[in-house]
Structures are given as structure tokens and as C-alpha cells.
Amino acid sequence: MGDIKHLVLAKFKDGVVVEELLQGLQNLVSEIDVIKSFEWGEDVLKDERLGQGFTHAFLLTFGSAEDLATYIKHPSHVEYGKAFRAAIDKVLAIDFPVVPKGISA
Amino acid sequence: MGDIKHLVLAKFKDGVVVEELLQGLQNLVSEIDVIKSFEWGEDVLKDERLGQGFTHAFLLTFGSAEDLATYIKHPSHVEYGKAFRAAIDKVLAIDFPVVPKGISA
């Protein structure tokens, strides 16, 4: 079984303290042990058309679809989701099983 | 310097042979040596509202913003971009420097 990635793009409402939400997410990642890795970042391309207004990307990796489902259903995630949704203007989410292609550097 | 990720989401036009485009992308990845890693996958969440119709995610990782710029400007990428744009209904792209958070599994 390969990894599956849970990708979330967000645009936060004006005045939202993104650092607080990130701390909450970091706590979530520390608490829920099915998360294999967590990466995030702020868009630097800033292309209005290509980026469609999304400013932040969050990328969670799981070892299986079952682990991702465990995360989604986890009470702490459900609770965090409420705060997250209250803070965003828009969100995009997709889940994709990773098809890795070996690259010899 | 940390890694920077180039994320592209796409929805292909009806009738497009995605495998051919993927092969072209794979060739690109093999050819352009500034690409640190390449992952892609097809959305399995299939949530119309959350996914906004995007069906595929492509994630390229570079060691620096300079390497990403080298990739973007590379003649083979420019050429591939024409075929890619001709095949898509919609596209979203953002670039984000990775803020890694260590997770002890």
C-alpha cells in the first residue's frame, strides 16, 4: 500500500491570526499518530489567476486510506475543523494516493 | 535554505489521454535535474464542493527558489506547458516554501 496525501488549500479571512490556527494544527499533528508527515507553506507565486486566491497549502501524508479516515473522524480533528472553517474565506481539498516516480538526482 | 514545492491541480478535458501527458511529464522530470522529487496522484475524495472539479495533483519539490525558476524557464518545460494547457479545462498552481514540522511517528 502506498501513501495517500490529504491536500488542503485555504484563504483566510481578513484579521485572522494564522499563527494561532497553525499552532492548533501542529497540536493536532502531535496528537494524532496516524499522520505520517505534515508540511505546509504560504504561497509565494501570488498569481491571482493561477492561485485563485488561495494563500496557504497544507499537506498531510498517511500510510493508507484507513489512516486518513481515522484522522478525518478523530474527535480532535472534527473539533479543529470547526475553528478552521470559521477562519477561512475559501477552501479546497483533495486526497490523492501518491504515484511515486523514482528520480535519480 | 529549505525546499520549495510547486503544486499544480488540473482538470483535463474530456477525451484527453492523461497517460500521454503523464509520460511527457515523467520525461521532463527525468531530463531536468533541478527537480528534487516528483509525486502525483488522482483525487479519490471526489467532493464536488471541496475539490472544485480538480481531478489530478502534481507536486514537484525543489531545493531552492532558484532551482524552481530554472525549471519554469527550461525550454522543455515551456514546450510541455503548451501541450498541458491545451489539454486542461482548468488549472490551479501555487508555490510554497515548505515549513516542515518534525513529527515523531
Backbone of each chain as ProteinMPNN parsed JSONL, in Angstrom:
{"seq_chain_A": "MGDIKHLVLAKFKDGVVVEELLQGLQNLVSEIDVIKSFEWGEDVLKDERLGQGFTHAFLLTFGSAEDLATYIKHPSHVEYGKAFRAAIDKVLAIDFPVVPKGISA", "coords_chain_A": {"N_chain_A": [[0.839, -1.201, 0.0], [0.545, 2.185, -0.897], [1.416, 5.568, 0.013], [-1.017, 8.079, 0.956], [-2.09, 11.325, 0.193], [-3.406, 14.16, 1.821], [-4.581, 17.039, 0.821], [-4.954, 20.428, 1.493], [-6.04, 23.573, 0.572], [-6.159, 26.973, 1.465], [-7.782, 30.127, 1.954], [-7.557, 32.689, 4.15], [-9.76, 34.587, 6.263], [-9.806, 38.17, 6.465], [-7.966, 39.582, 9.113], [-7.716, 37.299, 10.584], [-5.73, 35.44, 12.813], [-3.311, 33.729, 11.656], [-1.21, 32.276, 12.723], [-2.167, 31.261, 15.13], [-4.031, 29.376, 14.317], [-2.319, 27.674, 12.997], [-0.807, 26.738, 15.096], [-2.721, 25.277, 16.421], [-3.152, 23.311, 14.509], [-0.67, 22.143, 14.473], [-0.655, 21.07, 17.038], [-2.617, 19.168, 16.707], [-1.416, 17.485, 14.86], [0.639, 16.509, 16.415], [-0.815, 15.104, 18.235], [-2.363, 13.155, 16.915], [-1.585, 10.067, 15.91], [-1.588, 8.707, 13.474], [-0.783, 10.293, 11.435], [1.624, 10.611, 9.031], [3.405, 12.414, 7.883], [3.709, 16.007, 7.891], [3.385, 18.944, 6.177], [3.56, 22.375, 5.377], [2.897, 25.55, 3.86], [3.232, 28.959, 2.709], [1.862, 30.556, -0.053], [4.002, 31.74, -2.585], [4.007, 32.339, -5.187], [1.86, 33.867, -5.958], [0.084, 34.382, -8.067], [-2.69, 35.67, -9.344], [-4.613, 34.582, -11.06], [-3.758, 31.925, -11.503], [-3.499, 30.976, -8.896], [-5.913, 31.417, -7.755], [-6.622, 32.849, -5.506], [-5.996, 31.398, -3.248], [-3.96, 31.127, -0.393], [-2.494, 29.579, 1.362], [-1.06, 26.342, 1.754], [-1.631, 23.058, 2.898], [-0.351, 19.968, 3.677], [-0.86, 16.738, 4.314], [0.405, 13.556, 5.009], [-0.422, 10.152, 4.814], [-0.16, 6.675, 5.693], [-2.002, 4.97, 4.624], [-5.327, 4.685, 3.2], [-7.06, 4.045, 5.204], [-5.828, 5.05, 7.491], [-5.988, 7.77, 6.916], [-8.763, 8.068, 6.998], [-9.159, 7.546, 9.68], [-7.961, 9.787, 10.808], [-9.622, 11.862, 9.763], [-12.023, 11.318, 11.063], [-11.329, 11.615, 13.679], [-11.973, 12.887, 16.913], [-10.6, 15.227, 17.774], [-9.783, 16.32, 15.377], [-12.229, 16.834, 14.161], [-13.181, 18.771, 15.896], [-11.204, 20.742, 15.585], [-11.651, 21.341, 12.936], [-13.933, 22.908, 12.999], [-13.075, 25.399, 14.03], [-11.263, 26.01, 12.055], [-12.836, 26.218, 9.724], [-14.35, 28.403, 10.408], [-12.566, 30.395, 10.103], [-11.866, 30.775, 7.509], [-12.054, 32.112, 4.18], [-12.221, 30.729, 1.817], [-11.856, 27.317, 0.724], [-10.108, 24.454, -0.444], [-10.012, 21.022, -1.057], [-8.398, 17.978, -1.675], [-7.813, 14.448, -1.942], [-5.161, 12.343, -2.588], [-3.841, 9.266, -3.644], [-0.448, 8.568, -3.644], [1.495, 8.401, -6.52], [4.448, 7.418, -6.882], [7.347, 8.433, -8.628], [10.394, 7.317, -9.363], [13.29, 9.256, -9.071], [16.42, 9.76, -10.211], [18.746, 11.63, -8.789]], "CA_chain_A": [[0.0, 0.0, 0.0], [1.314, 3.413, -0.948], [0.939, 6.699, 0.811], [-2.088, 8.923, 0.433], [-1.91, 12.7, 0.666], [-4.592, 14.979, 2.067], [-4.137, 18.392, 0.491], [-5.935, 21.477, 1.772], [-5.646, 24.952, 0.268], [-7.053, 27.88, 2.179], [-7.628, 31.577, 2.001], [-8.106, 33.081, 5.446], [-10.468, 35.86, 6.347], [-9.032, 39.297, 6.965], [-7.934, 39.711, 10.565], [-7.476, 36.014, 11.239], [-4.347, 35.219, 13.227], [-2.998, 32.428, 11.066], [-0.284, 31.562, 13.604], [-2.939, 30.513, 16.137], [-4.582, 28.204, 13.648], [-1.208, 26.772, 12.716], [-0.449, 26.095, 16.356], [-3.757, 24.263, 16.633], [-2.894, 22.217, 13.569], [0.542, 21.47, 14.947], [-1.06, 20.259, 18.189], [-3.37, 18.052, 16.134], [-0.438, 16.58, 14.241], [1.361, 15.858, 17.506], [-1.73, 14.245, 18.999], [-2.944, 12.055, 16.132], [-0.346, 9.406, 15.48], [-1.64, 8.11, 12.131], [-0.21, 11.239, 10.467], [2.996, 10.19, 8.726], [4.162, 13.661, 7.806], [2.921, 17.231, 7.776], [4.123, 20.065, 5.616], [2.683, 23.468, 4.975], [3.624, 26.722, 3.403], [2.469, 30.099, 2.214], [2.098, 30.76, -1.482], [4.882, 32.844, -2.981], [3.811, 32.596, -6.62], [0.956, 35.017, -5.915], [-0.515, 34.617, -9.377], [-4.114, 35.743, -8.998], [-5.388, 33.678, -11.903], [-3.359, 30.534, -11.268], [-3.666, 30.595, -7.499], [-7.324, 31.579, -7.422], [-6.814, 33.485, -4.206], [-5.538, 30.574, -2.126], [-2.703, 31.674, 0.125], [-1.782, 28.604, 2.185], [-1.227, 24.921, 1.428], [-1.369, 22.114, 3.99], [-0.187, 18.67, 3.053], [-0.703, 15.676, 5.304], [0.642, 12.256, 4.376], [-0.836, 8.986, 5.598], [0.331, 5.425, 5.122], [-3.095, 4.229, 3.987], [-6.622, 5.354, 3.203], [-7.66, 3.793, 6.522], [-5.237, 6.015, 8.427], [-6.58, 9.073, 6.598], [-10.136, 8.045, 7.519], [-9.036, 7.645, 11.146], [-7.683, 11.207, 11.072], [-10.802, 12.678, 9.453], [-13.057, 11.047, 12.068], [-10.806, 11.822, 15.034], [-12.7, 13.988, 17.571], [-9.801, 16.458, 17.807], [-9.819, 16.886, 14.021], [-13.577, 17.368, 13.96], [-13.231, 19.994, 16.684], [-10.334, 21.717, 14.923], [-12.294, 21.712, 11.677], [-14.897, 23.995, 13.255], [-12.314, 26.651, 14.134], [-10.646, 26.255, 10.743], [-13.869, 26.672, 8.786], [-14.798, 29.734, 10.818], [-11.5, 31.363, 9.834], [-11.499, 30.823, 6.091], [-12.895, 32.638, 3.111], [-12.442, 29.63, 0.891], [-11.035, 26.143, 0.975], [-10.122, 23.409, -1.466], [-9.394, 19.811, -0.502], [-8.431, 16.725, -2.418], [-6.992, 13.364, -1.396], [-4.643, 11.538, -3.698], [-2.818, 8.24, -3.419], [0.769, 9.009, -4.306], [2.117, 7.536, -7.519], [5.808, 7.956, -6.89], [8.211, 8.158, -9.777], [11.777, 7.421, -8.899], [14.138, 10.218, -9.786], [17.825, 9.699, -9.812], [19.16, 13.044, -8.738]], "C_chain_A": [[0.873, 1.25, 0.0], [0.713, 4.479, -0.052], [-0.235, 7.401, 0.133], [-1.93, 10.308, 1.04], [-3.255, 13.418, 0.755], [-4.126, 16.426, 1.91], [-5.263, 19.383, 0.746], [-5.325, 22.824, 1.394], [-6.646, 25.867, 0.949], [-6.732, 29.335, 1.878], [-8.315, 32.033, 3.286], [-8.816, 34.423, 5.367], [-9.522, 36.95, 6.835], [-9.092, 39.315, 8.49], [-7.694, 38.409, 11.3], [-5.995, 35.894, 11.6], [-3.959, 33.801, 12.801], [-2.102, 31.605, 11.992], [-1.04, 30.721, 14.643], [-3.526, 29.243, 15.531], [-3.488, 27.179, 13.353], [-0.78, 26.036, 13.977], [-1.452, 24.985, 16.676], [-3.54, 23.05, 15.746], [-1.674, 21.415, 14.009], [0.224, 20.576, 16.151], [-1.778, 18.988, 17.723], [-2.413, 16.999, 15.58], [0.334, 15.816, 15.324], [0.494, 14.815, 18.198], [-2.135, 12.989, 18.231], [-1.829, 11.288, 15.436], [-0.431, 8.713, 14.123], [-1.051, 9.044, 11.059], [1.274, 10.917, 10.267], [3.907, 11.403, 8.556], [3.232, 14.828, 7.549], [3.83, 18.322, 7.25], [3.12, 21.159, 5.29], [3.543, 24.63, 4.497], [2.677, 27.775, 2.871], [2.854, 30.35, 0.762], [3.009, 31.955, -1.728], [4.75, 33.168, -4.472], [2.91, 33.819, -6.796], [0.44, 35.409, -7.293], [-2.028, 34.531, -9.188], [-4.952, 34.725, -9.774], [-5.053, 32.223, -11.564], [-3.65, 30.079, -9.84], [-5.085, 30.736, -6.988], [-7.559, 32.068, -5.996], [-6.368, 32.659, -3.015], [-4.147, 31.027, -1.69], [-1.871, 30.656, 0.91], [-2.087, 27.185, 1.702], [-0.839, 24.08, 2.639], [-1.383, 20.714, 3.393], [0.094, 17.634, 4.139], [-0.547, 14.356, 4.568], [0.29, 11.134, 5.346], [-0.34, 7.722, 4.903], [-0.736, 4.63, 4.396], [-4.376, 5.063, 4.042], [-7.317, 5.175, 4.564], [-7.124, 4.794, 7.552], [-5.798, 7.418, 8.183], [-8.005, 9.156, 7.153], [-10.144, 8.187, 9.043], [-8.81, 9.101, 11.555], [-8.94, 12.054, 10.889], [-11.861, 12.541, 10.557], [-12.623, 11.379, 13.493], [-11.493, 13.036, 15.677], [-11.914, 15.304, 17.604], [-9.774, 17.131, 16.438], [-11.18, 17.516, 13.748], [-13.71, 18.714, 14.673], [-12.398, 21.1, 16.029], [-10.97, 22.238, 13.638], [-13.281, 22.858, 11.849], [-14.184, 25.341, 13.301], [-11.738, 27.035, 12.775], [-11.675, 26.833, 9.778], [-14.353, 28.076, 9.113], [-13.811, 30.811, 10.374], [-11.228, 31.568, 8.351], [-12.566, 31.469, 5.213], [-13.239, 31.537, 2.125], [-11.456, 28.509, 1.157], [-11.161, 25.201, -0.213], [-9.444, 22.197, -0.852], [-9.502, 18.669, -1.487], [-7.515, 15.727, -1.714], [-6.451, 12.578, -2.573], [-3.591, 10.535, -3.26], [-1.603, 8.613, -4.251], [1.259, 7.949, -5.291], [3.546, 8.02, -7.648], [6.551, 7.549, -8.15], [9.629, 8.345, -9.294], [12.55, 8.41, -9.741], [15.56, 10.014, -9.298], [18.404, 11.097, -9.929], [20.502, 13.247, -9.439]], "O_chain_A": [[1.813, 1.368, 0.786], [-0.347, 4.304, 0.549], [-0.418, 7.327, -1.082], [-1.672, 10.454, 2.235], [-4.112, 13.291, -0.12], [-3.388, 16.959, 2.739], [-6.385, 19.201, 0.274], [-4.232, 23.17, 1.841], [-7.839, 25.568, 1.003], [-5.595, 29.712, 1.595], [-9.506, 31.792, 3.483], [-8.514, 35.268, 4.524], [-8.55, 36.671, 7.538], [-10.148, 39.088, 9.08], [-7.489, 38.411, 12.514], [-5.121, 36.208, 10.792], [-4.241, 32.822, 13.492], [-2.219, 30.38, 12.043], [-0.616, 29.619, 14.991], [-3.517, 28.18, 16.15], [-3.709, 25.972, 13.45], [-0.433, 24.855, 13.931], [-1.083, 23.904, 17.137], [-3.72, 21.909, 16.173], [-1.649, 20.187, 13.93], [0.756, 19.473, 16.274], [-1.578, 17.9, 18.263], [-2.579, 15.799, 15.799], [0.639, 14.633, 15.168], [0.981, 13.792, 18.678], [-2.239, 11.903, 18.802], [-1.208, 11.786, 14.498], [0.574, 8.173, 13.66], [-0.847, 8.632, 9.917], [2.066, 10.948, 11.209], [5.042, 11.41, 9.031], [2.117, 14.662, 7.054], [4.899, 18.589, 7.8], [1.966, 20.881, 4.966], [4.755, 24.667, 4.713], [1.499, 27.523, 2.62], [4.033, 30.352, 0.408], [2.818, 33.032, -1.162], [5.314, 34.151, -4.954], [3.149, 34.677, -7.645], [0.367, 36.587, -7.643], [-2.573, 33.463, -8.909], [-5.863, 34.098, -9.233], [-5.945, 31.399, -11.364], [-4.006, 28.923, -9.612], [-5.421, 30.233, -5.915], [-8.566, 31.74, -5.368], [-6.358, 33.154, -1.888], [-3.273, 31.277, -2.52], [-0.671, 30.854, 1.1], [-3.208, 26.872, 1.3], [0.153, 24.357, 3.314], [-2.32, 20.334, 2.691], [1.139, 17.653, 4.789], [-1.278, 14.072, 3.619], [0.651, 11.161, 6.523], [-0.13, 7.702, 3.691], [-0.42, 3.715, 3.635], [-4.49, 6.01, 4.82], [-8.064, 6.046, 5.011], [-7.875, 5.314, 8.377], [-6.052, 8.163, 9.129], [-8.405, 10.18, 7.707], [-11.007, 8.85, 9.619], [-9.396, 9.582, 12.525], [-9.283, 12.863, 11.751], [-12.51, 13.517, 10.934], [-13.448, 11.419, 14.406], [-11.586, 14.094, 15.055], [-12.502, 16.378, 17.475], [-9.746, 18.358, 16.343], [-11.268, 18.601, 13.173], [-14.273, 19.667, 14.133], [-12.836, 22.247, 15.933], [-10.846, 23.415, 13.298], [-13.445, 23.683, 10.95], [-14.633, 26.309, 12.687], [-11.722, 28.205, 12.392], [-11.409, 27.823, 9.097], [-14.719, 28.843, 8.223], [-14.163, 31.987, 10.278], [-10.445, 32.441, 7.978], [-13.769, 31.385, 5.462], [-14.373, 31.42, 1.66], [-10.383, 28.711, 1.727], [-12.186, 25.162, -0.892], [-8.411, 22.33, -0.197], [-10.562, 18.422, -2.062], [-6.585, 16.098, -0.998], [-7.208, 12.189, -3.462], [-2.602, 10.875, -2.609], [-1.728, 8.936, -5.432], [1.416, 6.777, -4.95], [3.831, 8.927, -8.429], [6.384, 6.441, -8.659], [10.007, 9.435, -8.862], [12.472, 8.399, -10.97], [15.841, 10.093, -8.102], [18.53, 11.659, -11.017], [21.005, 14.368, -9.496]]}, "seq_chain_B": "MGDIKHLVLAKFKDGVVVEELLQGLQNLVSEIDVIKSFEWGEDVLKDERLGQGFTHAFLLTFGSAEDLATYIKHPSHVEYGKAFRAAIDKVLAIDFPVVPKGISA", "coords_chain_B": {"N_chain_B": [[18.743, 26.908, 3.353], [15.411, 26.031, 2.685], [13.257, 23.517, 1.222], [11.201, 24.111, -1.7], [7.906, 23.865, -2.848], [6.17, 23.145, -5.83], [3.018, 23.226, -6.738], [0.515, 21.844, -8.689], [-2.79, 21.735, -9.691], [-5.158, 20.035, -11.679], [-7.823, 19.824, -14.073], [-8.719, 17.748, -16.574], [-9.615, 17.982, -20.039], [-12.479, 16.399, -21.527], [-11.863, 13.309, -23.087], [-9.157, 13.548, -23.259], [-6.06, 11.888, -23.24], [-4.771, 11.053, -20.457], [-2.601, 9.577, -19.629], [-0.681, 9.916, -21.609], [0.082, 12.569, -21.271], [1.133, 12.364, -18.744], [3.307, 10.759, -19.226], [4.832, 12.491, -20.726], [5.37, 14.379, -18.761], [6.805, 12.851, -17.007], [9.05, 12.347, -18.564], [10.048, 14.921, -18.668], [10.708, 15.317, -15.998], [12.737, 13.489, -15.741], [14.574, 14.625, -17.398], [15.175, 17.217, -16.494], [17.351, 18.267, -14.176], [17.192, 19.748, -11.835], [14.963, 19.131, -10.418], [13.904, 17.898, -7.416], [12.145, 16.064, -6.248], [9.249, 14.272, -7.402], [5.852, 13.884, -7.322], [2.632, 12.55, -7.885], [-0.936, 12.285, -8.218], [-4.281, 10.957, -8.396], [-7.336, 12.417, -7.59], [-9.225, 11.059, -4.942], [-11.081, 11.756, -3.163], [-13.181, 13.145, -4.268], [-15.064, 15.154, -3.784], [-17.345, 17.362, -4.734], [-17.758, 20.038, -4.029], [-15.617, 20.644, -2.267], [-13.416, 19.859, -3.79], [-13.643, 21.252, -6.099], [-13.787, 20.402, -8.716], [-11.259, 19.695, -9.598], [-9.125, 17.095, -10.609], [-6.63, 15.923, -10.622], [-3.463, 15.979, -8.989], [-0.264, 17.445, -8.967], [2.954, 17.442, -7.77], [5.854, 19.015, -7.342], [9.109, 19.092, -6.046], [11.648, 21.32, -5.087], [15.02, 22.285, -4.357], [15.531, 24.92, -3.899], [14.354, 28.3, -4.451], [15.586, 29.278, -6.673], [16.207, 26.998, -8.147], [13.624, 26.162, -8.768], [12.88, 28.294, -10.414], [14.652, 27.881, -12.495], [13.63, 25.511, -13.529], [11.042, 26.363, -14.361], [11.703, 28.119, -16.413], [12.981, 26.462, -18.183], [13.512, 25.266, -21.469], [12.292, 22.821, -22.25], [10.279, 22.536, -20.372], [8.739, 24.778, -20.927], [7.872, 24.107, -23.462], [6.463, 21.74, -22.906], [4.484, 22.825, -21.33], [2.78, 24.012, -23.157], [1.422, 21.849, -24.404], [0.234, 20.81, -22.153], [-1.454, 22.873, -21.269], [-3.209, 22.932, -23.381], [-4.667, 20.71, -22.941], [-6.217, 20.906, -20.714], [-9.114, 21.691, -18.754], [-9.271, 23.287, -16.521], [-6.956, 24.848, -14.255], [-4.851, 25.073, -11.394], [-2.312, 26.68, -9.62], [0.188, 26.875, -7.179], [3.072, 28.005, -5.384], [5.011, 26.964, -2.716], [7.238, 27.591, -0.088], [8.474, 25.082, 1.953], [7.487, 24.605, 5.25], [8.666, 22.692, 7.442], [7.475, 20.457, 9.915], [8.649, 18.677, 12.472], [7.759, 15.356, 13.082], [7.404, 12.931, 15.426], [7.023, 9.683, 14.813]], "CA_chain_B": [[17.562, 27.099, 2.504], [14.53, 24.875, 2.679], [12.646, 23.133, -0.05], [10.017, 24.822, -2.166], [7.053, 22.963, -3.627], [5.384, 23.682, -6.949], [1.815, 22.398, -6.743], [-0.399, 22.106, -9.797], [-4.01, 20.923, -9.755], [-5.712, 20.121, -13.032], [-8.97, 19.053, -14.556], [-8.467, 17.555, -18.006], [-10.767, 17.989, -20.95], [-12.982, 15.089, -21.919], [-11.2, 12.688, -24.23], [-7.7, 13.666, -23.164], [-5.378, 10.686, -22.749], [-3.946, 11.575, -19.363], [-1.353, 8.791, -19.56], [0.312, 10.512, -22.514], [0.595, 13.777, -20.621], [1.949, 11.935, -17.619], [4.583, 10.275, -19.773], [5.579, 13.702, -21.058], [5.822, 14.98, -17.501], [7.847, 11.954, -16.49], [10.243, 12.624, -19.372], [10.521, 16.22, -18.21], [11.322, 15.125, -14.683], [13.998, 12.769, -15.962], [15.503, 15.473, -18.143], [15.565, 18.458, -15.799], [17.913, 17.686, -12.961], [16.969, 20.533, -10.613], [13.783, 18.611, -9.712], [14.354, 17.058, -6.305], [11.227, 14.928, -6.24], [8.017, 14.433, -8.173], [4.766, 12.998, -6.909], [1.354, 12.954, -8.442], [-1.995, 11.345, -7.9], [-5.637, 11.285, -8.837], [-8.206, 12.657, -6.442], [-10.164, 9.997, -4.583], [-12.097, 12.32, -2.263], [-14.282, 13.378, -5.197], [-16.068, 16.023, -3.178], [-17.511, 18.379, -5.776], [-17.606, 21.367, -3.458], [-14.265, 20.822, -1.73], [-12.398, 19.641, -4.807], [-13.874, 22.241, -7.161], [-13.66, 19.812, -10.047], [-9.892, 19.271, -9.914], [-9.051, 15.628, -10.544], [-5.247, 15.455, -10.514], [-2.496, 16.845, -8.306], [1.14, 17.24, -9.318], [3.728, 18.096, -6.726], [7.294, 18.987, -7.63], [9.883, 19.691, -4.964], [12.944, 21.88, -5.477], [15.87, 22.617, -3.213], [15.586, 26.366, -3.713], [13.535, 29.083, -5.384], [16.369, 29.403, -7.904], [16.017, 25.753, -8.902], [12.265, 26.209, -9.315], [12.898, 29.252, -11.531], [15.37, 27.199, -13.587], [12.653, 24.57, -14.105], [9.969, 27.099, -15.049], [12.243, 28.72, -17.634], [13.626, 25.451, -19.024], [12.799, 25.156, -22.755], [11.457, 21.616, -22.305], [9.097, 22.824, -19.566], [7.936, 25.746, -21.684], [7.27, 23.335, -24.548], [5.482, 20.842, -22.297], [3.387, 23.652, -20.836], [1.822, 24.247, -24.243], [0.602, 20.641, -24.54], [-0.534, 20.672, -20.914], [-2.537, 23.866, -21.249], [-4.186, 22.584, -24.419], [-5.398, 19.508, -22.527], [-6.926, 21.097, -19.453], [-10.278, 22.542, -18.57], [-8.894, 24.284, -15.522], [-5.683, 24.593, -13.582], [-4.532, 25.902, -10.228], [-0.903, 26.487, -9.271], [0.818, 27.721, -6.163], [4.421, 27.604, -4.969], [5.171, 27.293, -1.298], [8.399, 27.11, 0.656], [7.996, 24.13, 2.948], [7.786, 24.818, 6.666], [8.493, 21.337, 7.954], [7.286, 20.277, 11.355], [9.079, 17.321, 12.803], [6.772, 14.508, 13.742], [7.946, 11.643, 15.848], [5.955, 8.72, 14.486]], "C_chain_B": [[16.701, 25.838, 2.517], [13.991, 24.594, 1.289], [11.48, 24.047, -0.404], [9.216, 23.87, -3.061], [6.251, 23.743, -4.66], [4.197, 22.736, -7.108], [0.909, 22.814, -7.893], [-1.591, 21.152, -9.679], [-4.604, 21.106, -11.137], [-7.005, 19.347, -13.161], [-8.791, 18.964, -16.073], [-9.767, 17.599, -18.797], [-11.219, 16.55, -21.22], [-12.197, 14.576, -23.119], [-9.687, 12.784, -24.201], [-7.117, 12.358, -22.617], [-4.348, 11.134, -21.708], [-2.595, 10.856, -19.304], [-0.263, 9.402, -20.461], [0.932, 11.77, -21.908], [1.51, 13.416, -19.455], [3.309, 11.448, -18.097], [5.461, 11.475, -20.141], [6.147, 14.368, -19.818], [6.964, 14.157, -16.913], [9.161, 12.167, -17.254], [10.906, 13.927, -18.937], [11.294, 16.085, -16.9], [12.672, 14.426, -14.824], [15.049, 13.695, -16.566], [16.056, 16.637, -17.317], [16.053, 18.114, -14.397], [17.756, 18.544, -11.711], [15.748, 20.039, -9.823], [14.238, 17.598, -8.661], [13.447, 15.845, -6.138], [9.943, 15.293, -6.949], [7.014, 13.4, -7.691], [3.493, 13.476, -7.586], [0.307, 11.914, -8.032], [-3.328, 11.873, -8.374], [-6.531, 11.393, -7.608], [-9.152, 11.481, -6.202], [-11.245, 10.508, -3.624], [-13.378, 12.592, -3.057], [-15.443, 14.142, -4.542], [-16.203, 17.242, -4.094], [-17.255, 19.786, -5.244], [-16.149, 21.602, -3.016], [-13.187, 20.725, -2.806], [-12.506, 20.575, -5.992], [-13.576, 21.7, -8.56], [-12.259, 19.374, -10.425], [-9.757, 17.77, -9.678], [-7.638, 15.097, -10.335], [-4.386, 16.487, -9.796], [-1.085, 16.445, -8.72], [1.986, 18.077, -8.368], [5.211, 17.913, -7.03], [8.03, 19.692, -6.507], [11.257, 20.114, -5.482], [13.722, 22.265, -4.221], [15.94, 24.101, -2.921], [14.669, 27.049, -4.724], [14.261, 29.246, -6.723], [16.19, 28.158, -8.778], [14.62, 25.712, -9.526], [12.217, 27.141, -10.529], [13.595, 28.644, -12.753], [14.43, 26.237, -14.307], [11.609, 25.303, -14.943], [10.454, 27.635, -16.396], [12.812, 27.694, -18.62], [12.826, 25.256, -20.32], [11.878, 23.929, -22.832], [10.18, 21.803, -21.489], [8.162, 23.774, -20.308], [7.171, 25.021, -22.791], [6.165, 22.418, -24.006], [4.255, 21.622, -21.837], [2.329, 23.905, -21.902], [0.882, 23.058, -24.399], [-0.317, 20.492, -23.324], [-1.726, 21.633, -20.908], [-3.63, 23.546, -22.267], [-5.116, 21.461, -23.952], [-6.293, 19.726, -21.315], [-8.141, 22.025, -19.57], [-9.964, 23.661, -17.587], [-7.618, 23.859, -14.808], [-5.549, 25.532, -12.39], [-3.072, 25.643, -9.899], [-0.496, 27.432, -8.161], [2.204, 27.145, -5.862], [4.547, 27.932, -3.496], [6.443, 26.705, -0.713], [7.895, 26.24, 1.804], [8.449, 24.541, 4.339], [7.607, 23.47, 7.335], [8.306, 21.349, 9.467], [7.662, 18.841, 11.653], [7.978, 16.564, 13.519], [7.472, 13.222, 14.148], [6.84, 10.616, 15.724], [5.704, 7.767, 15.651]], "O_chain_B": [[17.205, 24.724, 2.377], [14.237, 25.326, 0.331], [10.861, 24.666, 0.461], [9.77, 23.171, -3.909], [5.734, 24.829, -4.4], [4.348, 21.598, -7.552], [0.58, 23.991, -8.048], [-1.429, 19.935, -9.582], [-4.561, 22.199, -11.702], [-7.247, 18.362, -12.463], [-8.72, 19.982, -16.761], [-10.848, 17.296, -18.293], [-10.425, 15.612, -21.146], [-11.905, 15.327, -24.05], [-9.007, 12.173, -25.025], [-7.629, 11.799, -21.647], [-3.229, 11.531, -22.033], [-1.576, 11.46, -18.971], [0.918, 9.401, -20.113], [2.135, 12.005, -22.016], [2.522, 14.073, -19.212], [4.331, 11.693, -17.456], [6.668, 11.475, -19.901], [7.275, 14.862, -19.829], [7.945, 14.692, -16.397], [10.241, 12.166, -16.663], [12.129, 14.032, -18.849], [12.371, 16.654, -16.722], [13.625, 14.739, -14.11], [16.243, 13.572, -16.291], [17.229, 16.994, -17.421], [15.268, 17.719, -13.536], [18.148, 18.115, -10.626], [15.523, 20.473, -8.694], [14.868, 16.588, -8.975], [13.923, 14.732, -5.914], [9.594, 16.466, -7.08], [7.295, 12.202, -7.658], [3.312, 14.67, -7.824], [0.633, 10.822, -7.567], [-3.486, 13.049, -8.703], [-6.479, 10.556, -6.707], [-9.791, 10.978, -7.125], [-12.199, 9.795, -3.311], [-14.488, 12.318, -2.601], [-16.617, 13.818, -4.723], [-15.281, 18.05, -4.208], [-16.627, 20.614, -5.905], [-15.54, 22.619, -3.348], [-12.173, 21.42, -2.744], [-11.58, 20.683, -6.797], [-13.17, 22.437, -9.458], [-12.074, 18.744, -11.466], [-10.222, 17.246, -8.665], [-7.46, 13.952, -9.919], [-4.553, 17.695, -9.968], [-0.759, 15.262, -8.809], [1.75, 19.272, -8.193], [5.744, 16.805, -6.98], [7.62, 20.765, -6.066], [11.927, 19.379, -6.206], [13.144, 22.533, -3.168], [16.354, 24.507, -1.835], [14.264, 26.45, -5.721], [13.627, 29.34, -7.774], [16.04, 28.26, -9.996], [14.453, 25.283, -10.668], [11.595, 26.823, -11.543], [13.183, 28.864, -13.891], [14.43, 26.155, -15.535], [11.326, 24.922, -16.079], [9.724, 27.612, -17.387], [13.091, 28.033, -19.77], [11.606, 25.099, -20.277], [10.799, 24.004, -23.42], [9.122, 21.294, -21.861], [6.945, 23.589, -20.312], [5.992, 25.28, -23.027], [5.077, 22.335, -24.575], [3.127, 21.14, -21.942], [1.139, 24.001, -21.602], [-0.33, 23.24, -24.512], [-1.479, 20.104, -23.445], [-2.85, 21.251, -20.585], [-4.806, 23.842, -22.057], [-6.207, 21.28, -24.493], [-7.044, 18.831, -20.929], [-8.177, 22.974, -20.352], [-10.336, 24.817, -17.79], [-7.258, 22.682, -14.768], [-6.075, 26.645, -12.394], [-2.638, 24.491, -9.901], [-0.792, 28.626, -8.194], [2.46, 25.958, -6.063], [4.231, 29.043, -3.071], [6.704, 25.506, -0.818], [6.987, 26.634, 2.537], [9.63, 24.793, 4.578], [6.499, 23.135, 7.755], [8.906, 22.15, 10.184], [7.052, 17.905, 11.136], [7.35, 17.076, 14.445], [8.054, 12.521, 13.32], [5.842, 10.671, 16.442], [4.843, 6.892, 15.559]]}, "name": "protein", "num_of_chains": 2, "seq": "MGDIKHLVLAKFKDGVVVEELLQGLQNLVSEIDVIKSFEWGEDVLKDERLGQGFTHAFLLTFGSAEDLATYIKHPSHVEYGKAFRAAIDKVLAIDFPVVPKGISAMGDIKHLVLAKFKDGVVVEELLQGLQNLVSEIDVIKSFEWGEDVLKDERLGQGFTHAFLLTFGSAEDLATYIKHPSHVEYGKAFRAAIDKVLAIDFPVVPKGISA"}
